[in-house]
Amino acid sequence: MATPSYVNSAARFQIMAGALGVALGTLACTAEVPRTSSSPPRSSGTVPTVAPTTPPPMLNVAWPVEFAGRASALRRLSRDELVTSMKGLTGQSPLRADLPEEQRSGHHPLRTSGASFVGTEVGKLFQVVKAFAATATPSVLTQSGCKLTGPAQKNCLLAWSKGFAERALRRTAHPEEAALYQSIVATAGGGADGDKPAMEGLLTAIFFAPSFLYRTEIGVAGATASAPRVLQPTELATKLSFFASLSPPDSELLIAAKNGSLANGTERLKQFDRIAKTNEGKRAISLFIHEWLGANESKFSGKSAAYVTGLSPTFAGDVRADADGFIDVVLASADPTVGNLLTGKGYVTDPVLDPVVAPSTASGFPTGDTPANERIGLLMHPQVIASHTKENGSSPFQLGYFLREALLCEKVGTPPAGATALARQNPPAGLTQRENLEYRTSASAVCTGCHAQFAPLGYSFIAFDPIGRWQTKDPSGKPWDLSGSITTAQGARLDFQTPADLVRAFAANSQVQGCFAQTALEWSLGRGLVASDAPVVTALDAAIKSNGGNVPNILRTIVGAPEFIQAAQVTP
């Protein structure tokens, strides 16, 4: 049976307009004023944001802090959050890869605060949601428990839809939304010809509504004119739940929100600890760690055939699952620290990694782990290495750039205009890969000064191929030179002979621990830092100094901070 016309008109218009951003301004405004069905939408889809007008505070912390973010009252759900939310609501989800891929900024974790679905994404998103609604309808009809006929069936589905919409939208449906959902369910009557299209239309309308695709952090005015805005109870529960599990709040968390107890830091920590122990909570923390390391998007499919030929079709997924398993083990151990994530060896003998770590000549060049190269920690896991290498050949500059920015929170300067043309040509014969690159990048002090920021770090990893195999010798036949030295922004000197030496130096460095903490804070906020985040940064620095980079403690410090309940201060 064809989808009824009301689904193709009213519901589709509502959700496509919202996804384009037209309804975003309405969401931000009407959250603070009584909403009526005649409330006009704003003509602009611009998300209100705040520029950092307050001078950045001077902080005495263990890492360089940048206050250059933009606060917003709206946060777009990421692909991971969409998939997790839909699965939690229906037991099923669309494929993550089918959803529009988010725009990313350098090596920062994904930032969704103030981000909007743009026109080129809307059509794709609608088709995915519509197809998913059709797939999920049979099981959702069963979940509804409605097995009646005639008007009784329609009334049953309508009553069920109210609760479903409230969970999906993370609030009670507004009158005009409730009227729309009622019109969609109107043809249900206990038969497949009516129930199936009605449920498909209902799921499509809800999963493509602005209030599902975005979450608000608008809040209400503080007790005084100068006091910060405070998140409304359901907004606070939503923020905590998505940070802890990538999904909407469960019933226990909503009860805590409605009785006002989430305003208390102790209760927030109790709820966070409870959720973090669930499978969803473990996955959320693991996903954040992948975001920290720039490894949440698999890059194996883009590698040259010379490196991936012969690997199983499930290899990319198996490698990701192996990294997740390692993270879970570390965080459940007696030493759940940043240092242990960087130096643990628990995954090295996992059979799934045999195609990478076992000796081989299949690529035409001897590869495989040897005692001399000692593979340790996540930075040497194939999931992470493959995320920062080219499709072919070695990638020391890409890896070094990543290590400087993601591990030390030190921004690498922008290359001068025409930098490629400045490279020296015609290197002497017989050079190693490193010698060749050092020759090409030594044309002037400008070149060497720029590359000195990251090249020593990358040269330490030059022996790894694009999927993380250790190449046992340089293509020239000479031994590898993986040694190097850098000085951090905090004045610490890191000397190393091998990548394992470098990783251990990172693990023991307080700047790396602080950078991880800052990244966790940015992940919780969905944006870069602004001046008003300074108190939390100070609290994180104190936590690191007392616990040595304990990951659960860092996350709990963020959740327990008084600033966690504050809303973004946005302009109209």
Buried (B, 14 or more C-beta within 10 A) or exposed (E): EEBBEBBEEBBBEBBBBBBBBBBBBBBBBBBBEEBEEEBEBBEEBEBBBBEBEEEBBEBEBBBBBEBEBBBBBBBBBBBBBBBBBBBBBBEEBBEEEBBBEBEBEEBBBBBBBBBBBEEEBBEBBBEBBBBBBBBBBEEBBEBBEBEBEEEEBBBBBBEBBEEBBBBBBBBEBBEBBBEBBBBBBBBBBBEEEBBBBBBBBBBBBBBBBBBBBBBBBBBEEEEEEEEBBBBBBBBBBBBBBBBBBBBBBBEEBBEBBEEEBBBEBEBBBBBBBBBBEEEBBBBBBBBBBBBBBBBBBBBBEEBBEBBBEEBEEEBBEBBBBBBBBBBBBBBEEEBBBBBBBBBBEBBBEBEBBEBBBEEBEEBEBBBBBEEEBBBBBBBBBBBBBBBBBBBEEBBBBBBBBBBBBBBBBBBBEEEEEEBEEBBEEEBEEEBBBBBBBBBBBEBEEEBEEBBEBBBBBBBBBBBBBBBBBBBBBBEBEBEBBBBBEBEBEBEBEBEBEBBBBBBBBBBBBBBBBBBBBBBBBBBBBBBBBBEBBBEBBBBBBEBBBEBBBBBBBBBBBBBBBEBBBBBBEBEE
